[in-house]
Amino acid sequence: MRGFVYLLSALTVCRAYDYAQALRDSLLFYEAQRSGKLPPDQKVKWRKDSALNDKGQNGEDLTGGYYDSGDYVKFGFPMAFTSTILAWGLVDHEGGYIAANALDDARKAVRWATDYFIKAHVSPNEFYGQVGEVDHSIWCRPEDIPMHRPAYKIDTSHPGSDLASETAAALAAASIVFQRNDSSYADILLTHAKQLFDFANKYRGKYTESITGAKGSYETYSYYDELVWGATWLYRATGNESYLKIAEQLYKEFDLLYWTTGFTWDKKISGIEVLLARMLGKPLYKDRVISYCGTLVDSQKRTPKGLVYIEDYGSLSKIAAAAYICFQLADLGASSDFYRQFFKKQIDYILGDSGRSYVVGFGNNPPTHVRHRSRCERRNLITMRSLITGW
């Protein structure tokens, strides 16, 4: 789902499927994941207010944000990554959202997360990165959560550079989105982004060493790429050359040139490189993305019906995210028509080219039973059109 939504925004001009409808419906997923006090314009009507007592260790208001997957936990790290790429799609493909009549809902999806991040950032060097704990022994709606929900944070004594810098990236990207219609809010986002990046860069460490409960779900390989990712987005949001200098220095210092390419919640390397290639035009970065997309096309394993198969877990979301990177590359003039057509077929596979749709409620023979606590009654059926299997 993370890669799928913003990729659809780049495809709304195509006609093999109703991409505009798929984009609008996919945004409903984020409404289904909402925690906290729901607004009057909530479209997913079977969701109600939940977790209204979420508080920090000193009583700070931590209501809002998104539940992770089909669970009750609010994990800050994947929530931040999701917000970054949702915002990225809005920044670079606002026209697609407008054409699909989805711009307002997309902005609301981003803001639901960024409002929460502002609450969770209780001081310049203090950020709450998790509320609640994983408990798969209990199966009920979020509205009926029976257990205590502890909150966990990073600070100067318990750092988390990956978490803080990913959140900085999300807030910086979102500031570009809202600069177009709410500049005062955009300025607030940018202030928090700068503070969080400074915190991440000065007090270094992996966040799962401080918030140990996240290890089993979202432990990162390294915080190196998130630091460069955060600096890159701050450069794009501000134009301040100091952030570009940090990004390029850290890219070199951390030897990211020699990292395996890819783009997932835990691997930002190809996202960094395509952003820097776009902003700077340097062959160093562009050539790496060309190599990445070329490998996906030429030698990556495929299923019998043509899906580029990157790994077992979340196979559809992995190729959707990869496809967006390669669409970005196409925008830079590298084998543009070929890459657009090849990776468009990957999205068409998800929507139905394989013989069935993998999007709930959309297309031919879509999935009907999804693991999701919000619709636990009646055999756990979920009827919204937005959830992609494997998210």
Secondary structure, DSSP 4 states (H G I P E B T S, - for coil): -HHHHHHHHTTTT--SS-HHHHHHHHHHHHHHTB-BSPPTT-S-TT---B-TT-B-TTS-B---SB--TTSS-EEHHHHHHHHHHHHHHHHH-HHHHHHTT-HHHHHHHHHHHHHHHHHH--BTTBEEEEES---TT----GGG--S---EEEE-SSS--HHHHHHHHHHHHHHHHHHHTT-HHHHHHHHHHHHHHHHHHHHS---GGGTSGGGHHHH--S-SHHHHHHHHHHHHHHH--HHHHHHHHHHHHHTTGGGSPP--BTTB-HHHHHHHHHHHH--HHHHHHHHHHHHHHHHTS-B-TT--B---STTHHHHHHHHHHHHHHHHHTTSSHHHHHHHHHHHHHIIIIITSS--BTTSSSS---B---GGG-HHHHB---S-PBTT-
